[in-house]
């Protein structure tokens, strides 16, 4: 994880490692898909009022999971050290800097200094591969535990109690869903593989139209206002 070697490292994976381009494309598309699905799941939970007592902690842990997933997306975006990722990270950390009260401290923590640089890349790398995965395992474990203890929430309109054995009924349904999603992700990755772009130049002017990933666009619009 260094500014001098990160870009070449990813390019080596995509051009020299067998099926490296496919693995990176699956990783990139899956990252976007998991955040999208988490947002849809959280919205459905909210509108169906599945956060009602006694499931408040399940709801809170689910919101924390969404924040962690967005943290994965934010930290992983910089790691290829290409032009788009570099300047989008500058914009993203500027967004963090406008948070009332703690903004400047948060921005300095993320960047590891006054600007995005080699220290930022190293910091994001370790957040992405070590700190965030540990946090995700802990919160996901809590989330699944609460679901097991409290069961699934039913919409208010559903009055009858229905149950299904996890093995084999529910597991087989999940397996079909996982297989379909994997097939879709593989197909998208083959026909629209992830690109690498050009290596970032910290001294170059900010290109026009640079903005964060789609799940941070609402913050970006707030910054512009």
DAMO-V411787 format. One record per residue. PSI is psi in degrees with one decimal (none if undefined). Layout:
# DAMO-V411787
psi: {PSI/PSI}
This chain:
# DAMO-V411787
psi: {75.8/151.1/-27.7/-27.0/-12.3/-47.3/-47.1/-32.5/-46.1/-39.0/-37.9/-42.7/-41.1/-26.2/-26.9/-37.7/133.5/124.5/17.2/-38.1/-36.0/-42.3/-44.0/-38.4/-42.9/-41.9/-45.1/-46.7/-39.1/-36.5/-44.2/-40.0/-39.8/-35.5/-40.7/-47.1/-37.9/-39.5/-42.9/-43.3/-42.8/-39.9/-43.7/-38.4/-40.1/-49.2/-25.4/0.6/38.7/-0.7/2.8/153.6/139.5/29.7/24.7/-41.3/-32.3/-42.2/-46.4/-43.9/-32.7/-40.7/-41.4/-36.9/-40.7/-42.9/-40.1/-40.5/-39.9/-32.1/-39.2/-46.1/-41.8/-45.1/-34.4/-23.5/-33.6/-22.7/-33.4/-14.9/45.1/173.8/-48.0/-45.7/-40.7/-51.4/-29.8/-35.1/-37.4/-44.5/-43.3/-40.9/-25.6/-36.1/-44.1/-31.3/-16.5/1.8/127.9/133.8/-63.7/3.1/-55.4/-39.2/-42.9/-42.1/-43.1/-36.6/-43.9/-42.9/-25.2/19.8/-159.8/-17.9/166.4/126.0/-157.0/-37.7/-37.9/-45.0/-46.1/-42.3/-44.6/-36.5/-48.9/-33.2/-41.2/-38.7/-11.3/-59.4/-52.4/-41.1/-39.1/-44.6/-40.1/-43.1/-42.5/-48.8/-38.5/-40.2/-43.2/-43.0/-46.9/-35.1/-43.9/-36.6/-40.7/-38.4/-37.2/-10.6/176.8/144.7/140.4/142.2/151.5/-26.6/-15.8/119.8/-33.3/144.6/121.9/142.3/157.5/131.3/138.2/-43.3/123.3/-10.9/-60.7/-38.4/-42.7/-38.3/-44.0/-40.4/-40.2/-43.9/-44.2/-42.4/-41.7/-44.2/-41.7/-41.7/-41.1/-45.7/-42.6/-41.3/-46.1/-40.3/-32.2/-44.0/-27.8/69.3/154.3/139.6/167.0/-33.8/-151.1/153.2/140.2/140.7/107.8/-20.2/-2.8/151.5/153.0/122.6/155.5/146.7/11.0/132.0/160.0/178.2/162.6/-30.7/-4.6/7.4/-33.8/-34.3/-38.1/-41.5/-37.7/-40.9/-42.0/-34.9/none}
